Amino acid sequence: MGSATREALASSRAALAAQGSTADLATGESLLNAGRVIGDSSQLLSALVDPAADAAAKAALVRAVFASALTPTALELLQCVAATRWSSHSDLLAGVEDLGLRSIASSTDDGIVEAELFAFGSAVSSNAELELALASKLGKASAKVGLVNSLLGGKVTEQTLSIVRHLVQQPRGRRIGELLRYAASVVADQSGASIATITSAATLAPEQVERLRTSLTARYGRRLTLNQVVNPALVGGVHVQIGDDVIDGSIATRLKDLRSKLAG
């Protein structure tokens, strides 16, 4: 991520924070829809990323294209995105997506969206046929949306359904599992939390989970959403991942390290 994009993200998120409660589900859906329109038009995308173009002119272009299609709050936020400088085409699309996800996250604060995204991601990763149907470059976006609706409609929150619909329509080269993990992390971050993925050889008892939660919360200084994964190959112990941080206390890793030392 270039310095221009870091500054643009900070500026865009500040603009979102200034909107307060007006940034809601409808705002998020409008932004995600706009991001797909921009991503499908190389001419529009190039015009919005052009570093030589005047910021006011780019904001005016956004108004001309999207004034009748977006909520007032979404239009204002998209103009903010257009008026700032981004390091690349993909960074601008990522910035619009980030604002869309955060707007949707602002309409809920109970952690349920992160949990639903994780649960769906687990279901997809365990079903190769489903993963292929959602991720195939040959599949039509409308068919993927229809599949998502049939699988999740009436079973998850509108926030989760909206996010997954968007992700399968604009993956931008990312695998479906990666997409769902990324979206969950953005939703959690917007509510001041982080996601900790706890992998163990067997399901942890509730008291073990709470001890981990207390310990990790004290270490990271923020609320944590704990996702549990069972992997018998670990033998025992736990493997914890929070963002880029990894805490590996699994017996399998200890045995591997011991074998390496003995071999040396």
Residue frames as qw, qx, qy, qz and C-alpha x, y, z in Angstrom:
[[0.000, 0.888, 0.460, 0.000, 0.00, 0.00, 0.00],
 [0.438, 0.410, -0.010, 0.800, 1.47, 3.32, -1.09],
 [0.184, -0.241, -0.426, 0.853, 1.62, 6.43, 1.08],
 [0.282, -0.073, -0.257, -0.921, -1.02, 8.14, -1.07],
 [0.579, -0.303, -0.678, -0.337, -3.45, 5.28, -0.42],
 [0.436, -0.301, -0.669, 0.521, -2.76, 5.31, 3.32],
 [0.008, 0.161, 0.183, -0.970, -3.59, 9.02, 3.45],
 [0.421, -0.117, -0.465, -0.770, -6.66, 8.51, 1.26],
 [0.539, -0.320, -0.779, -0.016, -7.95, 5.71, 3.49],
 [0.282, -0.296, -0.536, 0.739, -7.46, 7.82, 6.60],
 [0.165, 0.082, -0.072, -0.980, -9.29, 10.74, 4.97],
 [0.499, -0.185, -0.631, -0.565, -12.15, 8.54, 3.76],
 [0.500, -0.349, -0.763, 0.215, -12.60, 6.88, 7.14],
 [0.123, -0.232, -0.362, 0.894, -12.61, 10.27, 8.85],
 [0.343, -0.033, -0.301, -0.889, -15.34, 11.39, 6.46],
 [0.554, -0.273, -0.752, -0.232, -17.31, 8.25, 7.33],
 [0.371, -0.308, -0.661, 0.575, -16.93, 8.87, 11.06],
 [0.053, 0.115, 0.106, -0.986, -18.21, 12.43, 10.58],
 [0.422, -0.196, -0.564, -0.682, -21.42, 11.07, 9.06],
 [0.371, -0.163, 0.643, -0.650, -22.40, 9.38, 12.33],
 [0.517, 0.196, 0.784, -0.283, -25.65, 7.44, 12.23],
 [0.594, 0.609, -0.045, -0.524, -26.44, 8.50, 8.66],
 [0.305, 0.459, -0.807, -0.211, -23.92, 5.90, 7.47],
 [0.723, -0.067, 0.528, -0.441, -26.16, 2.83, 7.51],
 [0.648, 0.091, 0.741, 0.147, -26.94, -0.36, 5.58],
 [0.546, 0.774, 0.320, -0.011, -28.38, 1.58, 2.63],
 [0.038, 0.919, -0.350, -0.177, -25.26, 3.75, 2.51],
 [0.461, -0.428, 0.753, 0.193, -23.01, 0.70, 2.53],
 [0.660, 0.358, 0.653, 0.101, -24.98, -1.06, -0.21],
 [0.394, 0.910, 0.081, -0.102, -24.90, 2.10, -2.34],
 [0.116, -0.812, 0.537, 0.198, -21.12, 2.37, -1.99],
 [0.556, -0.167, 0.795, 0.175, -20.56, -1.29, -2.82],
 [0.618, 0.622, 0.481, 0.012, -22.83, -0.97, -5.87],
 [0.234, 0.949, -0.160, -0.139, -20.89, 2.10, -6.99],
 [0.364, -0.604, 0.676, 0.215, -17.60, 0.25, -6.52],
 [0.648, 0.167, 0.723, 0.171, -18.78, -2.47, -8.88],
 [0.481, 0.842, 0.244, -0.028, -19.88, 0.08, -11.48],
 [0.011, -0.903, 0.396, 0.164, -16.49, 1.81, -11.27],
 [0.521, -0.373, 0.746, 0.181, -14.66, -1.51, -11.44],
 [0.655, 0.396, 0.632, 0.122, -16.54, -2.47, -14.61],
 [0.404, 0.900, 0.129, 0.097, -15.61, 0.79, -16.38],
 [0.737, -0.082, 0.025, 0.670, -11.90, 1.19, -17.12],
 [0.219, 0.591, 0.167, 0.758, -12.56, 4.71, -18.42],
 [0.446, -0.802, -0.130, -0.375, -14.32, 5.85, -15.25],
 [0.837, -0.464, -0.061, 0.283, -11.78, 4.15, -13.00],
 [0.641, 0.169, 0.061, 0.746, -8.85, 5.77, -14.81],
 [0.007, 0.716, 0.149, 0.682, -10.49, 9.19, -14.62],
 [0.606, -0.760, -0.095, -0.214, -10.99, 8.89, -10.86],
 [0.843, -0.363, 0.043, 0.394, -7.44, 7.66, -10.19],
 [0.555, 0.609, 0.050, 0.564, -5.70, 10.15, -12.52],
 [0.528, -0.498, -0.266, 0.634, -3.26, 12.06, -10.26],
 [0.233, 0.034, 0.212, 0.948, -3.17, 14.99, -12.69],
 [0.180, -0.601, -0.597, -0.500, -6.94, 15.53, -12.62],
 [0.152, -0.392, 0.266, -0.867, -8.42, 18.27, -10.47],
 [0.008, -0.144, -0.897, 0.417, -10.07, 17.00, -7.28],
 [0.393, 0.368, 0.305, -0.786, -13.14, 19.16, -7.84],
 [0.520, 0.329, -0.511, -0.601, -13.51, 17.83, -11.38],
 [0.297, 0.044, -0.954, -0.001, -13.39, 14.23, -10.13],
 [0.155, 0.270, 0.719, -0.621, -16.00, 14.97, -7.48],
 [0.474, 0.396, -0.041, -0.785, -18.17, 16.54, -10.19],
 [0.429, 0.218, -0.792, -0.375, -17.76, 13.40, -12.31],
 [0.074, -0.131, -0.939, 0.309, -19.01, 11.29, -9.40],
 [0.325, 0.384, 0.423, -0.753, -22.06, 13.52, -9.04],
 [0.477, 0.379, -0.377, -0.697, -22.80, 13.33, -12.74],
 [0.413, 0.135, -0.877, -0.203, -22.60, 9.54, -12.84],
 [0.334, -0.191, -0.889, 0.250, -24.08, 8.57, -9.47],
 [0.190, -0.125, 0.262, -0.938, -26.32, 11.42, -8.23],
 [0.704, -0.089, -0.138, -0.691, -29.56, 9.53, -8.95],
 [0.790, 0.055, -0.606, -0.073, -28.26, 6.11, -7.95],
 [0.482, 0.036, -0.669, 0.565, -26.82, 6.62, -4.46],
 [0.390, -0.788, -0.449, 0.161, -28.12, 7.70, -1.09],
 [0.068, 0.962, -0.084, 0.252, -27.09, 11.27, -0.21],
 [0.579, -0.711, 0.394, 0.061, -24.58, 10.03, 2.37],
 [0.836, 0.035, 0.436, 0.331, -23.06, 7.51, -0.03],
 [0.508, 0.770, 0.162, 0.351, -22.75, 10.18, -2.72],
 [0.173, -0.947, 0.231, -0.143, -20.95, 12.51, -0.33],
 [0.716, -0.488, 0.475, 0.152, -18.56, 9.75, 0.75],
 [0.797, 0.312, 0.384, 0.345, -17.85, 8.67, -2.82],
 [0.295, 0.913, -0.009, 0.281, -17.02, 12.26, -3.74],
 [0.441, -0.810, 0.386, -0.006, -14.56, 12.28, -0.84],
 [0.831, -0.101, 0.480, 0.264, -12.97, 9.12, -2.24],
 [0.640, 0.631, 0.275, 0.341, -12.73, 10.66, -5.69],
 [0.041, 0.977, -0.092, 0.188, -11.23, 13.90, -4.41],
 [0.555, -0.682, 0.463, 0.107, -8.31, 12.15, -2.73],
 [0.444, 0.626, -0.612, -0.191, -5.29, 10.61, -4.38],
 [0.931, -0.174, 0.299, -0.114, -4.88, 6.82, -4.58],
 [0.315, -0.567, 0.676, 0.350, -1.72, 4.91, -5.44],
 [0.033, -0.077, 0.889, 0.450, -3.41, 2.58, -7.96],
 [0.535, -0.148, -0.446, -0.702, -6.68, 1.58, -9.59],
 [0.627, -0.243, -0.740, 0.022, -7.04, -1.44, -7.29],
 [0.256, -0.132, -0.558, 0.778, -6.41, 0.72, -4.22],
 [0.316, -0.054, -0.017, -0.947, -9.28, 3.04, -5.10],
 [0.673, -0.185, -0.565, -0.440, -11.65, 0.08, -5.54],
 [0.555, -0.181, -0.714, 0.387, -10.43, -1.32, -2.22],
 [0.051, -0.015, -0.348, 0.936, -11.07, 2.07, -0.61],
 [0.527, -0.146, -0.237, -0.803, -14.66, 2.22, -1.85],
 [0.716, -0.182, -0.665, -0.110, -15.19, -1.35, -0.64],
 [0.377, -0.058, -0.631, 0.676, -13.68, -0.50, 2.75],
 [0.222, -0.041, 0.186, -0.956, -16.11, 2.40, 3.20],
 [0.651, -0.136, -0.446, -0.598, -19.03, 0.25, 2.08],
 [0.658, -0.153, -0.719, 0.167, -18.21, -2.53, 4.53],
 [0.227, -0.060, -0.527, 0.817, -17.67, -0.07, 7.37],
 [0.394, -0.125, -0.061, -0.908, -20.97, 1.66, 6.65],
 [0.738, -0.194, -0.553, -0.334, -22.77, -1.67, 6.80],
 [0.556, -0.094, -0.680, 0.469, -20.90, -2.55, 10.00],
 [0.024, -0.130, 0.308, -0.942, -22.05, 0.73, 11.55],
 [0.609, -0.232, -0.233, -0.722, -25.64, -0.50, 11.37],
 [0.900, -0.317, -0.280, -0.100, -24.92, -3.36, 13.79],
 [0.053, 0.717, -0.569, 0.400, -22.60, -3.68, 16.79],
 [0.810, -0.375, 0.305, -0.333, -23.32, -7.06, 18.36],
 [0.232, -0.496, 0.821, 0.162, -20.68, -9.13, 16.57],
 [0.767, 0.239, 0.554, -0.216, -23.22, -11.28, 14.76],
 [0.634, 0.732, -0.149, -0.200, -22.07, -10.28, 11.27],
 [0.065, 0.657, -0.751, 0.007, -18.49, -11.39, 11.94],
 [0.520, -0.130, 0.816, -0.219, -19.81, -14.70, 13.29],
 [0.762, 0.481, 0.341, -0.269, -22.06, -15.26, 10.28],
 [0.476, 0.769, -0.400, -0.147, -19.27, -14.48, 7.81],
 [0.145, -0.504, 0.847, -0.089, -16.97, -16.91, 9.64],
 [0.658, 0.096, 0.697, -0.270, -19.64, -19.64, 9.66],
 [0.738, 0.628, 0.087, -0.231, -20.30, -19.23, 5.95],
 [0.252, 0.753, -0.604, -0.067, -16.58, -19.22, 5.23],
 [0.385, -0.306, 0.858, -0.149, -16.22, -22.52, 7.11],
 [0.747, 0.349, 0.499, -0.266, -19.09, -24.01, 5.12],
 [0.593, 0.760, -0.190, -0.187, -17.55, -22.92, 1.84],
 [0.046, 0.677, -0.734, 0.004, -14.06, -24.19, 2.69],
 [0.475, -0.142, 0.851, -0.174, -15.47, -27.63, 3.51],
 [0.677, 0.497, 0.526, -0.137, -17.38, -27.92, 0.23],
 [0.358, -0.250, 0.520, 0.734, -15.22, -27.82, -2.90],
 [0.210, 0.508, 0.717, 0.430, -18.23, -27.78, -5.21],
 [0.103, -0.911, -0.380, 0.120, -19.74, -24.77, -3.44],
 [0.371, -0.658, 0.199, 0.624, -16.41, -22.95, -3.42],
 [0.346, 0.036, 0.639, 0.686, -16.03, -23.48, -7.15],
 [0.107, 0.708, 0.653, 0.248, -19.57, -22.29, -7.84],
 [0.193, -0.929, -0.213, 0.234, -18.97, -19.06, -5.94],
 [0.365, -0.700, 0.324, 0.521, -15.42, -18.41, -7.15],
 [0.647, 0.235, 0.577, 0.439, -15.33, -19.60, -10.77],
 [0.046, -0.424, 0.213, 0.879, -14.34, -16.89, -13.22],
 [0.062, -0.129, -0.787, -0.600, -16.62, -18.54, -15.77],
 [0.082, -0.573, -0.798, 0.167, -19.73, -18.21, -13.63],
 [0.006, -0.646, -0.283, -0.709, -22.11, -15.28, -14.11],
 [0.021, 0.173, -0.490, 0.854, -22.38, -12.79, -11.27],
 [0.612, -0.191, -0.060, -0.765, -26.17, -13.08, -11.32],
 [0.831, -0.084, -0.539, -0.113, -25.96, -16.85, -10.83],
 [0.457, 0.089, -0.632, 0.619, -23.59, -16.42, -7.89],
 [0.248, -0.187, 0.279, -0.908, -25.90, -13.89, -6.28],
 [0.763, -0.153, -0.296, -0.555, -28.81, -16.25, -6.78],
 [0.738, -0.018, -0.643, 0.204, -26.86, -19.05, -5.11],
 [0.180, 0.134, -0.531, 0.817, -25.97, -16.79, -2.16],
 [0.488, -0.197, 0.045, -0.849, -29.62, -15.77, -1.80],
 [0.829, -0.124, -0.444, -0.318, -30.78, -19.40, -1.81],
 [0.659, 0.018, -0.628, 0.413, -28.17, -20.41, 0.77],
 [0.278, -0.064, -0.474, 0.833, -28.37, -17.45, 3.13],
 [0.283, -0.361, -0.235, -0.857, -31.68, -15.70, 2.51],
 [0.696, -0.507, -0.188, -0.473, -33.74, -15.62, 5.71],
 [0.893, -0.233, -0.306, 0.235, -30.93, -17.34, 7.64],
 [0.550, -0.123, -0.169, 0.808, -28.53, -14.46, 8.25],
 [0.026, -0.728, -0.246, 0.640, -28.78, -10.72, 8.85],
 [0.525, 0.828, 0.194, 0.025, -29.35, -8.36, 5.93],
 [0.106, -0.888, 0.414, 0.168, -25.88, -6.96, 6.62],
 [0.534, -0.312, 0.754, 0.219, -24.19, -10.33, 6.10],
 [0.653, 0.486, 0.574, 0.088, -26.27, -11.13, 3.03],
 [0.311, 0.946, -0.005, -0.095, -25.42, -7.76, 1.46],
 [0.237, -0.755, 0.575, 0.207, -21.70, -8.24, 2.09],
 [0.600, -0.082, 0.771, 0.199, -21.56, -11.75, 0.65],
 [0.593, 0.702, 0.394, -0.007, -23.53, -10.73, -2.43],
 [0.168, 0.946, -0.242, -0.138, -20.99, -8.01, -3.10],
 [0.408, -0.588, 0.673, 0.188, -17.96, -10.22, -2.54],
 [0.664, 0.150, 0.708, 0.188, -19.02, -12.86, -5.07],
 [0.498, 0.822, 0.277, 0.025, -19.70, -10.15, -7.65],
 [0.293, 0.888, -0.280, 0.218, -16.40, -8.29, -7.26],
 [0.906, -0.354, -0.020, 0.229, -13.73, -10.68, -5.94],
 [0.162, 0.928, -0.334, 0.021, -10.86, -8.72, -7.58],
 [0.571, 0.488, -0.647, 0.134, -8.69, -11.84, -7.83],
 [0.241, -0.404, 0.716, -0.515, -9.22, -12.96, -4.23],
 [0.327, -0.126, -0.934, -0.069, -10.33, -16.43, -3.14],
 [0.490, -0.592, -0.391, -0.506, -13.74, -16.66, -1.48],
 [0.720, -0.467, -0.414, 0.305, -12.29, -17.72, 1.88],
 [0.435, -0.031, -0.106, 0.894, -9.91, -14.77, 1.85],
 [0.137, -0.459, -0.299, -0.825, -12.77, -12.44, 0.92],
 [0.612, -0.618, -0.431, -0.240, -14.93, -13.56, 3.84],
 [0.681, -0.366, -0.306, 0.555, -12.06, -13.32, 6.35],
 [0.277, 0.157, 0.045, 0.947, -11.17, -9.84, 5.10],
 [0.310, -0.553, -0.345, -0.692, -14.76, -8.61, 5.30],
 [0.691, -0.577, -0.431, 0.052, -15.16, -10.01, 8.81],
 [0.593, -0.207, -0.215, 0.748, -11.98, -8.26, 9.94],
 [0.061, 0.313, 0.150, 0.936, -13.18, -4.90, 8.56],
 [0.513, -0.600, -0.417, -0.450, -16.58, -5.28, 10.22],
 [0.723, -0.475, -0.377, 0.331, -14.92, -6.14, 13.52],
 [0.461, 0.001, -0.091, 0.883, -12.45, -3.25, 13.26],
 [0.125, -0.509, -0.269, -0.808, -15.27, -0.78, 12.65],
 [0.642, -0.650, -0.281, -0.293, -16.80, -1.79, 15.98],
 [0.192, -0.788, 0.486, -0.325, -13.45, -1.53, 17.77],
 [0.870, -0.265, 0.404, -0.098, -12.72, -5.26, 17.85],
 [0.205, 0.543, -0.766, -0.278, -10.28, -7.75, 16.33],
 [0.943, 0.028, -0.127, -0.308, -10.86, -11.32, 15.25],
 [0.231, -0.535, 0.810, -0.068, -8.87, -14.11, 16.89],
 [0.854, 0.156, -0.384, -0.314, -8.95, -17.46, 15.11],
 [0.465, -0.494, 0.691, -0.249, -8.33, -20.24, 17.64],
 [0.779, 0.250, -0.520, -0.245, -7.33, -23.58, 16.16],
 [0.447, -0.447, 0.706, -0.320, -7.19, -26.62, 18.44],
 [0.126, 0.143, -0.963, -0.191, -7.12, -30.40, 18.12],
 [0.172, -0.483, -0.859, -0.003, -10.54, -30.70, 19.77],
 [0.186, -0.763, -0.301, -0.541, -13.36, -28.33, 20.69],
 [0.213, 0.223, -0.545, 0.780, -12.36, -26.19, 23.65],
 [0.267, -0.586, -0.728, 0.237, -14.49, -26.12, 26.78],
 [0.019, -0.899, -0.281, -0.336, -16.32, -22.82, 27.46],
 [0.525, -0.823, 0.046, 0.212, -14.09, -22.05, 30.44],
 [0.676, -0.130, 0.343, 0.639, -10.98, -22.56, 28.28],
 [0.315, 0.638, 0.401, 0.577, -12.37, -20.16, 25.68],
 [0.248, -0.942, -0.173, -0.146, -13.07, -17.53, 28.32],
 [0.655, -0.588, 0.172, 0.442, -9.56, -17.85, 29.78],
 [0.565, 0.180, 0.408, 0.694, -8.14, -17.34, 26.30],
 [0.092, 0.819, 0.372, 0.426, -10.45, -14.38, 25.68],
 [0.439, -0.890, -0.061, 0.105, -9.41, -12.72, 28.95],
 [0.678, -0.377, 0.292, 0.559, -5.70, -13.30, 28.32],
 [0.473, 0.330, 0.458, 0.676, -5.78, -12.11, 24.70],
 [0.038, -0.901, -0.335, -0.272, -7.96, -9.09, 25.46],
 [0.506, -0.810, 0.060, 0.291, -5.50, -8.00, 28.14],
 [0.640, -0.171, 0.403, 0.631, -2.62, -8.47, 25.70],
 [0.320, 0.383, 0.507, 0.703, -4.17, -6.60, 22.76],
 [0.044, -0.297, -0.305, 0.904, -6.21, -4.04, 24.68],
 [0.445, 0.117, -0.231, -0.857, -9.39, -4.33, 22.63],
 [0.785, 0.080, 0.418, -0.450, -12.49, -6.47, 22.34],
 [0.014, 0.323, -0.876, -0.358, -11.93, -9.76, 20.54],
 [0.855, 0.153, 0.006, -0.495, -14.27, -11.95, 18.53],
 [0.333, -0.397, 0.853, 0.063, -13.08, -15.54, 18.91],
 [0.813, 0.304, -0.262, -0.421, -13.58, -17.98, 16.01],
 [0.602, -0.389, 0.695, -0.057, -12.86, -21.63, 16.77],
 [0.704, 0.446, -0.472, -0.287, -11.46, -24.13, 14.26],
 [0.815, -0.337, 0.465, -0.079, -10.87, -27.82, 15.06],
 [0.615, 0.604, -0.500, -0.081, -7.86, -29.50, 13.44],
 [0.936, -0.340, 0.088, -0.017, -6.92, -32.93, 14.92],
 [0.783, 0.418, -0.190, 0.421, -3.50, -32.69, 13.24],
 [0.034, -0.788, 0.328, -0.520, -2.42, -30.24, 15.94],
 [0.582, -0.033, -0.760, 0.285, -2.52, -33.15, 18.46],
 [0.430, -0.685, -0.491, 0.325, -2.93, -30.72, 21.39],
 [0.295, -0.350, -0.028, 0.889, -2.41, -27.12, 22.43],
 [0.339, 0.825, 0.413, -0.185, -3.73, -24.15, 20.45],
 [0.426, 0.128, 0.326, 0.834, -2.76, -22.01, 17.48],
 [0.044, 0.817, 0.408, -0.406, -3.95, -18.40, 17.66],
 [0.388, 0.225, 0.344, 0.825, -3.98, -15.87, 14.81],
 [0.016, 0.848, 0.371, -0.379, -4.97, -12.23, 15.24],
 [0.313, 0.902, -0.170, -0.243, -4.34, -10.26, 12.06],
 [0.617, 0.604, -0.493, 0.113, -0.69, -10.85, 11.16],
 [0.244, -0.554, 0.694, -0.390, 0.19, -12.04, 14.68],
 [0.841, -0.017, -0.509, -0.183, 0.51, -15.78, 15.27],
 [0.388, -0.530, 0.647, -0.387, 0.83, -17.48, 18.64],
 [0.793, 0.155, -0.541, -0.233, 1.58, -21.15, 18.05],
 [0.365, -0.463, 0.702, -0.399, 1.41, -23.33, 21.14],
 [0.920, 0.101, -0.122, -0.359, 0.33, -26.51, 19.37],
 [0.754, -0.379, 0.529, 0.087, 1.95, -29.83, 20.21],
 [0.827, 0.458, 0.254, 0.206, 2.40, -30.56, 16.51],
 [0.309, 0.891, -0.193, 0.273, 4.61, -27.49, 16.14],
 [0.460, -0.730, 0.491, -0.120, 6.59, -28.33, 19.26],
 [0.878, -0.049, 0.460, 0.121, 7.23, -31.85, 17.94],
 [0.679, 0.682, 0.092, 0.255, 8.30, -30.43, 14.60],
 [0.004, 0.912, -0.339, 0.231, 10.71, -28.05, 16.31],
 [0.687, -0.506, 0.520, -0.036, 12.11, -30.90, 18.42],
 [0.889, 0.253, 0.331, 0.192, 12.65, -33.07, 15.35],
 [0.454, 0.847, -0.091, 0.261, 14.46, -30.19, 13.64],
 [0.278, -0.827, 0.456, -0.177, 16.77, -29.75, 16.64],
 [0.820, -0.251, 0.514, 0.032, 17.51, -33.46, 16.82],
 [0.809, 0.509, 0.208, 0.211, 18.21, -33.61, 13.10],
 [0.241, 0.910, -0.233, 0.244, 20.61, -30.71, 13.44]]
